């Protein structure tokens, strides 16, 4: 690149050059927008006599005369026609040593090197000014709204046409402020993103040299919905493009919850025979109300939040109507047996509880713009799932006890418990119900006998289970402890299960298990649930168990921070008489949650 100033002479004029003054120009190339104006700097530090000065501006590649100042005035008739009415020479500044030239209405062909040559008293000096880039800034987006479901990744387009890009800033436009999403500055991505977008946004780095500054937003959240602006700064220019992100909710959430509520009425038709004695007319009303409620829930899940107030009002009215019908059902039945209670629980209780929970979510979404839970399946699935499993087993056992293979039923429950940790924690309740039903209707104990035999087999193979799968091992421990908690003999825990339960807990207290947070969590959870009962059955074993836990807490160095915290909590829990003080409760749970 040519230097900013030079003392070398040229062959334009046969004038001897001497060192009388120095002509200076800009420190580097000039960046100029097309159609804009630019000052080509040229000056001397020592003022010269205006009448004795001659200034010649030329474009070096073609020696085209851009401007001539001679004999105390500008000579526009001498300049090239391409520069007529496009240049301005600051005549009044000559006395101050300023020979700069204003070039207006820049064209693409103006790019190049210009020479400012100053003559004074047979001395000539020059400087070169380079217009290296004729900046053109165009910024474009997709022009259409972008739709995304919660949890998906989405791309917001931004294409930039410019030769030198100084800064690209992605911002979310809120009503009262602009939130920084991602910033590209000084040829690198800045870490100045707002906290809510940190580690969730990025540029396509390989595409940046091509002018692609599209934004990739990962794991879309409900609150990400809105207008985004891609603002670009280049060569003193600024331009922007906007994109709109339309958040549609969770695809899996919508499909799952809609199917759940649409299948609800069909499930009720299936279970209706269990509710013998209910008037057919009332049952018809119940089915109709439940079907209407299902359609309403499907609408709500589909993302029609603009109908929030109408939906909320309709849900309240629908819930009230359903309560009325179920009260009528109860009045027409003198004695509510187990199957009738189950019918009412599944058809009325669950629907009302879920309606209340989902209405709360809608209210929070409308008022605060966010929900308490990211996925509405967390609200609806646990209760509905447990009801369906209980319904499946109880309808078979209660309605047709003589024709059911209870051994197969027990095996199904054990197999499911070893696969599903949530089920393993609640299976004891189902087993207790089946045992009670079998004793009442057939005065037998086939189910309990086969259940305990299967538990004995799984207990013997516990080490192989642990080596094969930690999850299966944790499920086995949870299931055994759950059965110990629910199956009683004369309202007392079964002695046959005391030592197997202790053996499982002792295994979880070994050093290799304490390194696994999943096993420590299982151990602590079971001690919370049945620790008091176990201590009453055998205090000596409980003391030995807690000695192991204390030693692990104090001496074992490879514990995770969460594992150590869980051990500390259970040690304090037992020391407090199997309860935690309000202060301890707040410390272990509220602080951790925060």
Secondary structure as UniProt FT lines:
FT   STRAND          23..24
FT   STRAND          30..33
FT   TURN            34..35
FT   STRAND          38..40
FT   STRAND          43..44
FT   HELIX           50..52
FT   STRAND          53..59
FT   TURN            60..63
FT   STRAND          64..70
FT   TURN            71..72
FT   STRAND          73..74
FT   HELIX           76..78
FT   HELIX           81..83
FT   TURN            84..86
FT   STRAND          87..89
FT   HELIX           91..96
FT   STRAND          101..103
FT   HELIX           108..110
FT   STRAND          112..120
FT   TURN            121..122
FT   STRAND          123..135
FT   STRAND          138..140
FT   STRAND          146..148
FT   TURN            150..151
FT   STRAND          154..156
FT   STRAND          159..161
FT   STRAND          167..173
FT   STRAND          178..185
FT   TURN            186..187
FT   STRAND          188..190
FT   HELIX           195..197
FT   TURN            198..200
FT   STRAND          201..203
FT   HELIX           205..210
FT   STRAND          215..217
FT   HELIX           222..224
FT   STRAND          226..234
FT   TURN            235..236
FT   STRAND          237..247
FT   HELIX           251..271
FT   HELIX           272..274
FT   TURN            276..277
FT   HELIX           280..301
FT   TURN            302..303
FT   HELIX           305..307
FT   HELIX           308..331
FT   HELIX           338..344
FT   HELIX           345..349
FT   HELIX           350..368
FT   HELIX           377..399
FT   HELIX           401..403
FT   HELIX           406..419
FT   HELIX           421..441
FT   HELIX           446..460
FT   HELIX           462..468
FT   HELIX           470..486
FT   STRAND          488..489
FT   TURN            490..491
FT   STRAND          492..493
FT   HELIX           495..508
FT   HELIX           511..514
FT   HELIX           517..537
FT   HELIX           539..555
FT   TURN            557..558
FT   HELIX           561..575
FT   TURN            576..577
FT   HELIX           582..585
FT   HELIX           586..590
FT   HELIX           591..593
//
